[in-house]
Amino acid sequence: MVLALSDVQFFKAQEISTSPVTIRLSGLAFHSSLAVRNITTLQGSDSLQVLVHMAPAVSGMSGSFSYDLVVPASVDRVSFGEEKALIWDRSSGVVKPK
């Protein structure tokens, strides 16, 4: 299962560096029986999609995440989840989720 932005409590995206552009993404999954397994990215020609993969919770795993994402110079937009919710744009920076 891939976490949707609408299922993240306390989601935060903040630019922590400008050279190279680095964004810290953090939050807590609303799914109490699931935990974060890993975080991957898919890169398109000018975009990057962040996918937070969930798994059944076991001892030592958590539903919270904090991930530092280095944005390649060729990327103009960063989205979250399979729904590709826009969270960062090179021209305006961090975008507040709708």
C-alpha positions as CSV (number, residue, x, y, z in Angstrom):
1,M,0.0,0.0,0.0
2,V,1.2,3.5,-0.8
3,L,0.3,6.3,1.6
4,A,-2.0,9.1,0.2
5,L,-1.4,12.7,1.3
6,S,-4.9,12.8,2.7
7,D,-4.0,9.9,5.0
8,V,-1.1,11.8,6.6
9,Q,-1.5,13.6,9.9
10,F,0.8,16.5,10.7
11,F,2.3,16.5,7.1
12,K,5.1,19.0,6.8
13,A,7.4,19.9,3.9
14,Q,10.1,22.4,4.4
15,E,13.1,23.4,2.3
16,I,16.1,22.8,4.4
17,S,18.8,23.7,1.8
18,T,18.9,25.7,-1.4
19,S,22.1,24.3,-2.9
20,P,21.3,21.6,-3.7
21,V,17.6,22.0,-3.1
22,T,16.7,19.7,-0.3
23,I,13.2,19.2,1.1
24,R,12.4,17.5,4.5
25,L,9.1,15.6,4.4
26,S,7.6,14.4,7.6
27,G,4.3,13.2,9.0
28,L,2.3,10.4,10.6
29,A,0.1,7.9,8.8
30,F,-3.5,7.8,10.0
31,H,-3.5,3.9,9.6
32,S,-2.8,2.6,13.1
33,S,-2.3,-1.0,12.0
34,L,0.3,0.0,9.3
35,A,3.8,1.3,9.5
36,V,6.2,2.9,7.0
37,R,8.2,0.1,5.2
38,N,10.2,2.4,2.9
39,I,10.1,5.6,0.9
40,T,10.9,5.6,-2.9
41,T,10.8,8.2,-5.6
42,L,9.9,8.0,-9.3
43,Q,11.5,10.6,-11.6
44,G,9.9,11.9,-14.8
45,S,11.4,14.3,-17.2
46,D,10.8,17.4,-15.0
47,S,9.0,15.9,-11.9
48,L,9.6,13.7,-8.9
49,Q,7.0,11.6,-7.2
50,V,7.5,10.5,-3.6
51,L,5.9,7.2,-2.5
52,V,5.7,6.2,1.1
53,H,5.1,2.4,1.2
54,M,3.2,0.9,4.1
55,A,3.2,-2.6,5.6
56,P,1.5,-4.3,8.6
57,A,3.0,-2.8,11.8
58,V,5.4,-5.0,13.7
59,S,7.7,-4.4,16.6
60,G,10.3,-1.7,15.8
61,M,8.3,-0.1,13.0
62,S,6.4,3.2,13.1
63,G,3.7,5.1,11.2
64,S,5.8,8.3,11.3
65,F,8.3,9.3,8.7
66,S,11.0,12.0,8.1
67,Y,12.7,12.0,4.7
68,D,15.2,14.4,3.3
69,L,14.8,14.6,-0.5
70,V,17.5,16.1,-2.7
71,V,15.8,17.6,-5.7
72,P,17.8,17.2,-9.0
73,A,18.3,20.4,-11.0
74,S,16.2,18.9,-13.8
75,V,13.1,18.6,-11.6
76,D,10.6,21.5,-11.4
77,R,7.8,19.8,-9.4
78,V,7.6,17.3,-6.5
79,S,4.4,15.4,-5.8
80,F,3.3,13.0,-3.1
81,G,1.6,9.6,-3.4
82,E,0.0,7.8,-6.2
83,E,-2.5,10.7,-6.6
84,K,0.5,13.0,-7.3
85,A,-0.5,15.8,-4.9
86,L,1.8,18.7,-5.6
87,I,4.0,19.6,-2.6
88,W,6.9,21.6,-4.1
89,D,7.4,23.7,-7.2
90,R,10.7,25.2,-8.2
91,S,9.2,28.7,-9.0
92,S,7.2,29.0,-5.7
93,G,8.8,26.5,-3.3
94,V,6.8,24.4,-0.8
95,V,3.1,24.2,-1.8
96,K,0.5,23.8,1.0
97,P,-1.6,20.7,0.5
98,K,-5.2,21.2,-0.5
